[in-house]
């Protein structure tokens, strides 16, 4: 089972360049060739090595900035919950979004990162649908969550606390998100789909449920023998306490969309989830695990989330 191909596009030269962006918000320019624009203070050293590649992966490159659909921004922030700096990636439908723009989490899969969290073409589709008013304006926020299924598997590294406590503060500080910067929805791919369902459960426990949850090929594994290979849980009991398949009754009242290829190794768990949860959208079609399938369901994903954007946002 190869979860490296869990819905992201690998970009050359990204990892080695991350430190260039320390704590400065970067607006990735369009295909006009601008490397860095709109820094709050000072100028980053050197050209931004991933701008055009990242735009192509997200599907936002265009002949001129005036016709660009979607606006990705990357910032480096410090997470107390994770004890390290992480990338904060904002995927916005326009360069000048309205204040308080509703935001959905976008959680990456195993061995993924915030920069590679979205399926190919997501941002272009979002920008296009918002521009023609097919859906209300909203955006996505992605952060680096590590490889431990979005929970604290190692002491001092708690990606779930980052999502619950820090992401809303980061969004609010940037004039984004709903009340107190709270994301209105959770979206995730592969391991991130597991994380999105777990996040939904935690929000319900706090009596602040998200308006929707969307999972693309979520890693709903049905045996401890298989899950234990990921070294993401202390033992079978730890996994069982967090496994979305064991807590369907808790989250089933939240509007849910789920998409998975029939040749995906996670299809068994997905079918079990669909049978028991009866999600609002349950789409299975021929396809394997990875971006080749995920990109085909982007329009459906955007349409589903668009129906659950808060009306008072």
C-alpha angles and dihedrals in degrees: 000000000000113000093168085083092056101135108299135105116231113233121204119239097009102118095052092051101050096099091061089074099054109166095329122120111234124200106204107226124227126253089292085100099247109147103196130010138172101020110175093223133006127345130279114245115251132000120309100257098202106041102103093034092051091048091052091049091050092042098239103116113121139168094259136012089245092065097040114128113210131007122230120198127189126199134172113227136170117246115206089191092057097033094230146070115277136186115257107202119191118196107195129181093227139013090249107040120182118267112271093021107186111248134200123205115245108202120196128223134246112312088007132124138210091260091057099038100105128075115249112278096016097123095045090051091048093049092047095048092047092046092055091042094241088133132017116260115278139143144203133245123201130186135181107266105172125226103293102098094262098293137095103276092149120045111255095020108091113160092173091059087049090055095045101039111019106034093061090052092048092049094046091050088057095047093253136120134036127286108350089354092293113164112242093214145014124228126180143171123219106317084012090059088056087048094049091054092046090048089051090054092050091049090051090052087055090049091241102105120184117248092239144357125211125192126188113199091333116205095247097161117187103203133056090217089064098038093048090065089072094060089217099126133048093232143328092285091054090051092046092054090057105030110118090214089064093050104042093129090060097055104027094094091063111087104259136192123192129182128183140159117244091230091051114117089229095056093103093059091041092053090050090051092048092049094051103032099038093208122206090245120029111170125174124168139154110297146104131245112288148045096315088070099031095057091057092061097046093102090052091047093051092046092050095050091043090063090058102046106126110261093218093053 
